[in-house]
């Protein structure tokens, strides 16, 4: 593209679609109050966030007695959903969270849709920091097929890439090795595999699941995210 079309291109390693999630329940009680000339903004929401085993997001309305007027309940939902777009660890999409509201307060003049959206966003951020958030990475199911003589080298190459061998299948002089490997570790693997096996092995991969990244990798990703913000 640079050479043929003279386009300005930012070159770098492919981006991995990380996710963020929480690992424990955390409560919040947040008041958004802003006073400007004339009418201000006021909204208070209280509740909790907790891990959701299946699905990306769930909103639970546990308000009784009208502490938050019915017309502002969807505003809280909207505020929570906006927070899911970017987590505080590496700015990745947040998934697997149930957000519940069970109390709040409003003002006859100053409460509005935007006030409750901002209150919900403030409450989410307050609870998210206490809910032990973690970074999740995509794990790929990788199948490498090659001559049996290279089996040890292939397994070693997968282990070096934080891979977990889940099975091997030998047929005649060929072996198929199945493993689960983080996507971030698979870049450049085709070149390495070619040189390891004299070009006699090939591999396929498909998405398997998301899993938490190891602590050392998480620290590296968070440091990189903070550096790019500056």
C-alpha positions as CSV (number, residue, x, y, z in Angstrom):
1,X,0.0,0.0,0.0
2,X,2.9,2.4,0.8
3,X,4.7,1.6,-2.4
4,X,1.9,1.1,-4.9
5,X,-0.7,3.6,-3.6
6,X,1.6,6.1,-1.7
7,X,-0.8,5.8,1.2
8,X,0.0,6.8,4.7
9,X,0.1,3.5,6.6
10,X,0.6,2.9,10.3
11,X,2.4,-0.4,10.6
12,X,2.5,-2.7,13.6
13,X,1.6,-6.0,15.1
14,X,-2.0,-7.1,14.6
15,X,-4.3,-6.0,17.4
16,X,-5.8,-8.6,19.7
17,X,-9.4,-8.2,20.8
18,X,-9.0,-8.3,24.5
19,X,-12.0,-8.2,26.9
20,X,-12.4,-7.1,30.5
21,X,-14.6,-8.7,33.1
22,X,-15.1,-8.7,36.9
23,X,-14.5,-11.5,39.3
24,X,-16.6,-10.5,42.3
25,X,-19.6,-8.5,43.4
26,X,-19.2,-4.9,44.4
27,X,-21.7,-2.3,45.6
28,X,-22.1,1.3,44.6
29,X,-24.0,4.3,45.9
30,X,-23.3,7.3,43.6
31,X,-24.8,10.8,43.5
32,X,-24.4,12.9,40.4
33,X,-25.0,16.6,41.3
34,X,-24.2,19.5,39.1
35,X,-25.4,23.1,39.7
36,X,-25.2,25.5,36.8
37,X,-27.2,28.7,36.3
38,X,-30.8,27.8,36.3
39,X,-31.8,24.2,36.7
40,X,-29.0,21.8,37.5
41,X,-28.5,18.0,37.3
42,X,-29.3,15.5,40.1
43,X,-29.6,11.8,40.3
44,X,-28.6,9.2,42.8
45,X,-28.4,5.5,42.2
46,X,-27.4,2.6,44.4
47,X,-27.0,-1.1,43.7
48,X,-24.3,-3.6,42.8
49,X,-22.5,-5.2,39.9
50,X,-21.6,-8.9,39.8
51,X,-20.1,-11.5,37.4
52,X,-22.6,-12.9,34.9
53,X,-21.8,-16.5,34.0
54,X,-23.6,-16.5,30.6
55,X,-24.1,-13.6,28.3
56,X,-22.4,-10.2,28.0
57,X,-24.6,-7.9,30.1
58,X,-27.8,-8.0,32.1
59,X,-29.6,-5.1,33.8
60,X,-31.8,-5.8,36.8
61,X,-34.3,-3.3,38.2
62,X,-34.9,-3.9,41.9
63,X,-36.3,-0.4,42.7
64,X,-39.4,-0.5,45.0
65,X,-41.3,2.5,46.3
66,X,-40.3,4.8,43.4
67,X,-37.0,6.0,44.8
68,X,-36.0,6.3,41.1
69,X,-38.9,7.4,38.9
70,X,-39.9,4.8,36.3
71,X,-39.0,7.1,33.4
72,X,-35.4,7.2,34.6
73,X,-34.8,3.4,34.9
74,X,-33.9,3.0,31.2
75,X,-31.5,6.0,31.7
76,X,-29.6,3.9,34.2
77,X,-29.5,1.0,31.8
78,X,-28.1,3.3,29.1
79,X,-25.4,4.7,31.5
80,X,-24.2,1.2,32.4
81,X,-24.0,0.1,28.8
82,X,-21.9,3.1,27.9
83,X,-19.4,2.0,30.6
84,X,-19.1,-1.4,29.0
85,X,-17.6,0.1,25.8
86,X,-14.2,0.7,27.5
87,X,-12.9,-0.9,30.7
88,X,-10.5,0.9,32.9
89,X,-7.7,-1.6,32.7
90,X,-6.7,-1.5,29.0
91,X,-9.8,0.2,27.4
92,X,-11.2,-3.1,26.2
93,X,-14.9,-4.0,25.9
94,X,-16.3,-5.2,29.2
95,X,-18.3,-8.4,29.2
96,X,-20.0,-10.8,31.6
97,X,-21.5,-8.2,34.0
98,X,-24.9,-8.0,35.7
99,X,-25.8,-4.4,36.9
100,X,-28.6,-4.0,39.4
101,X,-30.1,-0.9,40.9
102,X,-32.0,-1.2,44.2
103,X,-32.2,2.4,45.5
104,X,-31.7,6.0,44.5
105,X,-33.1,9.5,44.7
106,X,-34.4,12.2,42.4
107,X,-35.2,15.9,42.4
108,X,-38.4,17.3,41.1
109,X,-36.7,19.9,39.0
110,X,-33.0,18.9,38.5
111,X,-33.4,15.2,37.6
112,X,-33.3,14.2,33.9
113,X,-32.4,11.4,31.6
114,X,-28.8,12.6,31.3
115,X,-28.4,13.1,35.1
116,X,-29.4,9.4,35.7
117,X,-27.2,8.2,32.9
118,X,-24.2,10.0,34.5
119,X,-25.1,8.8,37.9
120,X,-25.2,5.2,36.6
121,X,-21.8,5.7,34.9
122,X,-20.3,7.1,38.1
123,X,-21.8,4.2,40.1
124,X,-20.4,1.6,37.7
125,X,-16.9,3.1,37.7
126,X,-17.0,3.2,41.5
127,X,-18.0,-0.5,41.8
128,X,-15.8,-1.7,38.9
129,X,-12.6,-0.7,40.7
130,X,-13.7,-2.8,43.7
131,X,-14.9,-5.8,41.7
132,X,-11.4,-7.1,40.9
133,X,-11.5,-6.7,37.1
134,X,-9.3,-8.9,34.9
135,X,-8.2,-8.9,31.3
136,X,-9.5,-11.8,29.1
137,X,-7.7,-12.9,26.0
138,X,-8.9,-14.9,23.0
139,X,-7.7,-18.6,23.1
140,X,-7.4,-20.4,19.7
141,X,-7.8,-24.1,19.1
142,X,-4.7,-24.9,17.0
143,X,-4.2,-28.1,15.1
144,X,-0.7,-28.8,13.7
145,X,-0.1,-31.6,11.2
146,X,3.4,-32.8,10.3
147,X,5.8,-35.7,10.1
148,X,6.1,-37.7,13.4
149,X,9.9,-37.0,13.4
150,X,9.1,-33.3,14.2
151,X,6.6,-34.0,17.0
152,X,8.9,-33.0,19.8
153,X,9.9,-29.7,18.1
154,X,6.2,-28.9,17.3
155,X,5.1,-29.5,20.9
156,X,8.0,-27.4,22.2
157,X,7.1,-24.5,19.9
158,X,3.5,-24.6,21.2
159,X,4.6,-24.7,24.8
160,X,6.8,-21.7,24.3
161,X,3.8,-19.8,23.1
162,X,1.9,-20.5,26.3
163,X,0.0,-23.3,24.5
164,X,-1.7,-26.2,26.3
165,X,-1.5,-29.5,24.5
166,X,-5.0,-31.1,24.5
167,X,-4.3,-34.2,22.3
168,X,-2.2,-35.9,19.7
169,X,-3.2,-38.3,17.0
170,X,-0.7,-40.4,15.0
171,X,-1.4,-41.9,11.6
172,X,1.3,-43.6,9.6
173,X,4.3,-41.2,9.6
174,X,2.2,-38.2,10.4
175,X,1.1,-36.6,13.7
176,X,-1.7,-34.2,14.4
177,X,-1.2,-32.1,17.6
178,X,-4.1,-30.2,19.0
179,X,-3.5,-27.4,21.4
180,X,-5.1,-24.2,22.9
181,X,-2.9,-21.2,22.4
182,X,-3.5,-17.5,23.1
183,X,-4.1,-15.6,19.9
184,X,-1.4,-13.0,20.9
185,X,1.2,-15.7,20.8
186,X,0.3,-17.0,17.3
187,X,1.6,-14.1,15.2
188,X,4.5,-15.3,13.1
189,X,4.0,-18.9,13.9
190,X,3.8,-20.0,10.3
191,X,7.3,-18.8,9.7
192,X,8.6,-20.5,12.8
193,X,6.8,-23.7,12.0
194,X,8.2,-23.8,8.5
195,X,11.8,-23.4,9.7
196,X,11.3,-26.0,12.5
197,X,10.0,-28.7,10.2
198,X,11.8,-27.9,6.9
199,X,8.4,-26.7,5.6
200,X,6.8,-30.1,6.0
201,X,4.1,-29.1,8.7
202,X,1.1,-26.9,8.5
203,X,-1.5,-25.7,11.0
204,X,-5.1,-24.4,11.2
205,X,-6.6,-22.4,14.0
206,X,-10.1,-21.3,15.1
207,X,-11.5,-19.3,18.0
208,X,-12.1,-21.4,21.1
209,X,-12.9,-19.2,24.1
210,X,-11.8,-16.3,26.3
211,X,-9.6,-16.8,29.4
212,X,-8.0,-14.5,31.9
213,X,-4.4,-13.5,31.0
214,X,-1.6,-14.4,33.4
215,X,-0.7,-11.7,35.9
216,X,2.7,-10.9,34.3
217,X,1.0,-10.4,30.9
218,X,-1.8,-8.3,32.4
219,X,0.8,-6.0,34.0
220,X,2.5,-5.6,30.7
221,X,-0.8,-4.8,28.9
222,X,-1.9,-2.3,31.5
223,X,1.5,-0.5,31.4
224,X,1.3,-0.3,27.6
225,X,-2.3,1.0,27.7
226,X,-1.3,3.7,30.3
227,X,1.7,4.7,28.2
228,X,-0.4,5.1,25.0
229,X,-2.8,7.4,27.0
230,X,-0.1,9.9,27.7
